[in-house]
Amino acid sequence: MSRRVVVAGGAGFLGSHICDELISRGDEVVCVDDLSTGRRSNIEHLKTSDRFSFVEADVSEDVPIGGPLDAVCHLASPASPPAYLARPLETLAVGSEGTRRLLGLAGKNDAKFLLASTSEVYGDPFEHPQRESYRGNVDPTGPRSVYDEAKRFAEALTMATKRALGVEVSIARIFNTYGPRLSPGDGRVVSNFICQALRGDDLTVYGDGSQTRSLCYVQDEIRGLIALMDSEVTGPVNIGNPDERTILELAQKVLEVTGSRSNIVFRPLPTDDPTRRCPDITRAKTALGWEPEVSLEAGLKATVEYFAKIAAPEPAGMSQDADRDA
């Protein structure tokens, strides 16, 4: 049965892919984005569909959506470290006031609310791999806290609204995700490495490269998010790939896939950069029947093909995290 779904942050990396999947299965999609970090090019191909509409708005200030709704997906937020460090107050606002407004929209329409949270709520974890029951090791005053704490507050507000008002909600904790439509130069590890390799520049590894990430290809991530949205599971639920790789190993894999002769150089590790990040996806497997299917090599090849077709500006070089929800 066709449903009407609001996707806040729908012109971003993950948001635009969710719009694609919902349209392809027959849903009507209202994409809301203020285009501060999202891009029109990510959704341009959808504008010919009579089941797609776009509303340019900042959900922290207004959610100008009329008519009945079946679901509200909250993916609105600056996502990569350079983006949220450049817009710290806006990041906190969308996690707080933006979440409140979107929860209100869902409640008014008796609609399902999906929050795209993040593995950043675990901070630099002492528990490995990270289970949803782990409460995290987050610095609430560090430079990354504007993103980490915005998401932690959004989770708290979501659960409080469910308990107080009975709104049906689900919370996804997204781990490192990559694939086509990542923004070149946004400071994420996969886009940084691929852009550098395609230009023949040195690949910049922060620290000694022993820190780990678990990379999930975007198609797998979207399957998990939509499965959670369609379910009666509240969560939180980790949606990520438990295939843990070191940053140095990833750099070497990108050189292999691109055929680049670039060198690898090492730079100091940024403040509060997590040393290990890997999801325990037991809950996703048992409650949703979901697990990732795309191998790292296959995913990197598809991502390299995308970046090879577009201009690759200088990478931002701020962090080697890619687990954001934009």
C-alpha positions as CSV (number, residue, x, y, z in Angstrom):
1,M,0.0,0.0,0.0
2,S,1.4,3.4,-1.0
3,R,2.2,5.7,1.9
4,R,3.1,9.4,2.1
5,V,6.5,10.0,3.8
6,V,8.3,13.1,4.8
7,V,12.1,12.8,4.5
8,A,13.8,15.7,6.4
9,G,17.3,16.1,5.1
10,G,16.2,14.4,1.9
11,A,18.7,16.2,-0.4
12,G,21.7,14.8,1.6
13,F,23.7,11.7,1.1
14,L,21.5,9.2,2.9
15,G,18.3,11.2,2.7
16,S,18.4,11.2,-1.1
17,H,18.9,7.5,-1.3
18,I,16.0,6.9,1.0
19,C,13.9,9.1,-1.3
20,D,15.0,6.9,-4.2
21,E,14.0,3.7,-2.5
22,L,10.6,5.0,-1.2
23,I,9.7,6.3,-4.7
24,S,10.8,3.1,-6.4
25,R,8.5,1.0,-4.2
26,G,5.5,3.3,-4.8
27,D,5.4,5.7,-1.9
28,E,4.8,9.4,-2.1
29,V,7.8,11.4,-0.8
30,V,7.9,15.0,0.5
31,C,11.6,15.9,0.7
32,V,12.5,18.7,3.1
33,D,15.9,20.3,3.1
34,D,17.4,23.8,3.7
35,L,20.3,22.9,1.3
36,S,22.9,24.1,3.8
37,T,24.7,20.8,3.3
38,G,22.3,18.8,1.0
39,R,22.5,19.3,-2.8
40,R,19.9,19.8,-5.4
41,S,21.8,17.5,-7.7
42,N,21.1,14.5,-5.4
43,I,17.4,14.8,-6.0
44,E,17.2,16.4,-9.5
45,H,16.4,13.0,-11.1
46,L,13.3,12.6,-8.8
47,K,11.6,15.9,-9.8
48,T,10.0,14.3,-12.9
49,S,8.0,11.9,-10.6
50,D,4.5,12.9,-9.7
51,R,5.1,11.2,-6.3
52,F,7.9,13.4,-5.3
53,S,7.8,17.0,-4.0
54,F,10.5,19.3,-2.6
55,V,10.1,21.8,0.2
56,E,13.1,24.1,1.0
57,A,12.9,24.7,4.7
58,D,15.0,24.6,7.9
59,V,13.1,22.2,10.2
60,S,14.7,23.9,13.2
61,E,12.5,26.9,12.3
62,D,9.5,25.6,10.5
63,V,8.0,22.4,9.0
64,P,5.6,23.7,6.4
65,I,4.0,20.4,5.4
66,G,0.2,20.0,4.9
67,G,-2.0,17.0,4.3
68,P,-2.0,13.5,5.9
69,L,1.2,11.6,6.5
70,D,2.2,8.0,7.2
71,A,5.8,8.4,8.3
72,V,8.4,11.1,9.1
73,C,12.1,10.3,8.6
74,H,14.5,12.7,10.4
75,L,17.9,12.8,8.7
76,A,18.3,16.6,8.8
77,S,21.7,17.6,10.2
78,P,25.1,18.8,9.1
79,A,26.9,15.5,8.9
80,S,30.7,15.5,8.2
81,P,33.1,17.0,10.8
82,P,33.9,20.1,8.7
83,A,30.2,20.8,8.2
84,Y,29.1,20.5,11.8
85,L,32.2,22.3,13.1
86,A,31.4,25.2,10.7
87,R,27.7,25.2,11.8
88,P,27.9,24.2,15.5
89,L,24.8,26.1,16.7
90,E,22.7,25.0,13.7
91,T,23.8,21.4,14.4
92,L,22.6,21.6,18.0
93,A,19.4,23.3,16.9
94,V,18.4,20.6,14.4
95,G,19.0,17.9,16.9
96,S,16.8,19.7,19.5
97,E,14.2,22.1,18.0
98,G,14.3,20.3,14.6
99,T,13.6,17.0,16.3
100,R,10.8,18.5,18.4
101,R,9.1,20.0,15.4
102,L,9.3,16.7,13.3
103,L,8.0,14.7,16.3
104,G,5.1,17.1,16.5
105,L,4.4,16.6,12.8
106,A,4.4,12.9,13.2
107,G,2.2,13.0,16.3
108,K,-0.3,15.4,14.7
109,N,-0.7,12.9,11.8
110,D,-0.5,9.7,13.8
111,A,2.5,8.9,11.7
112,K,5.6,6.7,12.4
113,F,8.7,8.7,13.3
114,L,12.2,7.4,12.3
115,L,15.2,9.1,13.9
116,A,18.5,8.7,12.1
117,S,20.9,8.8,15.1
118,T,24.6,7.8,14.9
119,S,27.3,5.6,16.4
120,E,28.8,8.9,17.6
121,V,26.6,8.5,20.7
122,Y,29.1,5.9,21.8
123,G,32.0,8.4,21.6
124,D,35.4,6.8,21.8
125,P,34.1,3.5,23.1
126,F,35.5,1.3,25.9
127,E,33.1,-1.5,24.8
128,H,33.9,-3.3,21.5
129,P,32.0,-4.1,19.4
130,Q,29.3,-1.6,20.5
131,R,25.9,-2.9,21.6
132,E,22.9,-0.7,21.8
133,S,23.0,-1.1,25.6
134,Y,26.4,0.6,25.8
135,R,26.0,4.1,27.2
136,G,29.1,5.6,25.6
137,N,32.2,7.6,26.3
138,V,31.4,11.1,25.0
139,D,33.2,14.4,25.8
140,P,30.2,16.8,26.2
141,T,32.4,19.9,25.8
142,G,34.9,18.8,23.1
143,P,34.7,20.1,19.5
144,R,32.8,17.1,18.2
145,S,30.2,17.4,21.0
146,V,28.0,19.6,18.9
147,Y,27.1,16.6,16.8
148,D,27.4,13.8,19.4
149,E,25.3,15.6,22.0
150,A,22.7,16.8,19.4
151,K,22.1,13.2,18.5
152,R,22.1,12.0,22.1
153,F,19.5,14.7,22.9
154,A,17.5,13.8,19.9
155,E,17.3,10.2,21.1
156,A,16.2,11.4,24.6
157,L,13.5,13.7,23.1
158,T,12.3,10.9,20.8
159,M,11.8,8.5,23.7
160,A,10.3,11.1,26.0
161,T,7.7,11.9,23.3
162,K,6.9,8.2,22.8
163,R,6.4,7.7,26.5
164,A,4.5,11.0,27.1
165,L,2.4,11.2,23.9
166,G,2.3,7.7,22.5
167,V,4.0,8.6,19.2
168,E,5.3,5.5,17.4
169,V,9.0,5.9,17.0
170,S,12.1,4.0,15.8
171,I,15.8,5.0,16.4
172,A,18.6,3.9,14.1
173,R,22.2,4.3,15.1
174,I,24.0,4.7,11.8
175,F,27.6,3.6,11.5
176,N,30.2,4.5,8.9
177,T,28.4,4.6,5.5
178,Y,29.8,5.3,2.1
179,G,28.8,5.2,-1.6
180,P,27.7,7.4,-4.5
181,R,26.6,11.0,-3.6
182,L,29.1,11.4,-0.8
183,S,30.2,15.0,-1.2
184,P,33.8,15.4,-2.4
185,G,36.0,17.2,0.1
186,D,33.6,16.7,3.0
187,G,36.3,15.3,5.3
188,R,35.1,11.7,5.4
189,V,37.6,9.0,5.0
190,V,36.3,7.2,1.9
191,S,35.7,10.4,-0.1
192,N,39.1,11.8,1.1
193,F,41.0,8.7,0.0
194,I,39.2,8.3,-3.3
195,C,39.6,12.0,-4.3
196,Q,43.3,11.9,-3.4
197,A,43.9,8.7,-5.2
198,L,42.1,9.8,-8.4
199,R,44.2,13.0,-8.5
200,G,47.4,11.2,-7.8
201,D,47.9,13.0,-4.5
202,D,49.2,11.5,-1.3
203,L,46.6,9.7,0.8
204,T,46.5,11.4,4.2
205,V,46.2,9.0,7.2
206,Y,45.7,10.6,10.6
207,G,47.5,9.0,13.5
208,D,49.3,5.7,12.7
209,G,46.4,4.3,10.8
210,S,45.6,1.6,13.4
211,Q,42.3,3.2,14.3
212,T,39.4,1.2,12.9
213,R,36.1,1.9,11.1
214,S,33.4,-0.5,9.9
215,L,32.1,0.7,6.5
216,C,28.6,-0.1,5.3
217,Y,27.7,0.5,1.6
218,V,24.8,2.9,1.1
219,Q,22.4,0.4,-0.4
220,D,22.8,-1.9,2.6
221,E,22.3,1.0,5.0
222,I,19.1,2.2,3.2
223,R,17.7,-1.4,3.4
224,G,18.2,-1.4,7.1
225,L,16.8,2.0,7.7
226,I,13.6,1.3,5.7
227,A,13.2,-2.1,7.4
228,L,13.3,-0.3,10.7
229,M,10.9,2.3,9.6
230,D,8.5,-0.4,8.4
231,S,8.8,-2.4,11.6
232,E,7.3,-2.0,15.1
233,V,10.7,-2.0,16.7
234,T,11.5,1.0,18.8
235,G,15.2,0.4,19.2
236,P,17.7,1.9,19.2
237,V,19.1,-0.4,16.6
238,N,22.6,-0.4,15.2
239,I,22.6,-0.3,11.4
240,G,26.1,-0.8,10.2
241,N,28.6,-3.3,8.8
242,P,30.6,-5.3,11.4
243,D,33.4,-5.8,8.9
244,E,36.1,-3.9,10.8
245,R,39.1,-2.4,8.9
246,T,42.0,-0.2,10.0
247,I,42.3,3.2,8.3
248,L,45.6,2.1,6.9
249,E,44.1,-1.0,5.4
250,L,41.3,1.1,3.9
251,A,43.9,3.4,2.3
252,Q,45.7,0.5,0.8
253,K,42.4,-0.9,-0.6
254,V,41.5,2.4,-2.2
255,L,44.9,2.4,-3.9
256,E,44.3,-1.1,-5.1
257,V,40.8,-0.4,-6.5
258,T,41.8,2.9,-8.2
259,G,45.1,1.6,-9.5
260,S,46.6,4.8,-8.1
261,R,50.3,5.2,-7.5
262,S,49.8,7.7,-4.7
263,N,51.8,7.5,-1.6
264,I,50.4,7.3,2.0
265,V,51.4,10.0,4.4
266,F,50.7,10.3,8.1
267,R,49.4,13.4,10.0
268,P,48.5,14.0,13.7
269,L,45.2,12.5,14.9
270,P,42.4,15.1,15.3
271,T,40.9,15.7,18.8
272,D,38.4,13.2,20.1
273,D,38.7,11.0,16.9
274,P,37.5,7.5,17.9
275,T,40.1,4.8,17.9
276,R,37.7,1.9,17.3
277,R,34.2,1.7,15.9
278,C,32.3,-1.5,15.1
279,P,28.7,-2.3,15.6
280,D,27.1,-5.4,17.2
281,I,24.2,-6.0,14.8
282,T,22.6,-8.9,16.7
283,R,19.4,-6.8,17.3
284,A,19.2,-5.8,13.6
285,K,19.6,-9.4,12.5
286,T,17.0,-10.8,14.9
287,A,14.4,-8.0,15.0
288,L,14.6,-6.9,11.3
289,G,16.2,-9.8,9.5
290,W,18.8,-7.4,8.2
291,E,22.5,-7.6,7.6
292,P,24.8,-6.0,5.1
293,E,25.5,-7.9,1.8
294,V,27.8,-5.7,-0.3
295,S,31.5,-6.4,0.1
296,L,34.0,-3.5,0.7
297,E,35.7,-4.1,-2.6
298,A,32.4,-4.0,-4.6
299,G,31.2,-1.0,-2.7
300,L,34.5,0.9,-3.2
301,K,34.4,0.1,-7.0
302,A,30.9,1.6,-7.3
303,T,32.0,4.7,-5.3
304,V,35.1,5.2,-7.3
305,E,33.1,5.0,-10.5
306,Y,30.9,7.8,-9.1
307,F,33.8,10.1,-8.1
308,A,35.5,9.5,-11.4
309,K,32.6,11.1,-13.2
310,I,32.6,14.3,-11.1
311,A,35.1,16.9,-10.1
312,A,37.2,15.9,-7.1
313,P,38.2,19.0,-5.1
314,E,40.7,19.1,-2.3
315,P,39.6,16.9,0.6
316,A,38.8,18.8,3.9
317,G,41.1,16.5,5.9
318,M,39.4,17.0,9.2
319,S,38.4,13.5,10.3
320,Q,38.3,9.9,9.2
321,D,34.8,9.2,10.3
322,A,32.1,8.5,7.8
323,D,29.2,7.4,9.9
324,R,27.0,10.5,9.4
325,D,23.3,10.8,8.4
326,A,23.4,13.4,5.9
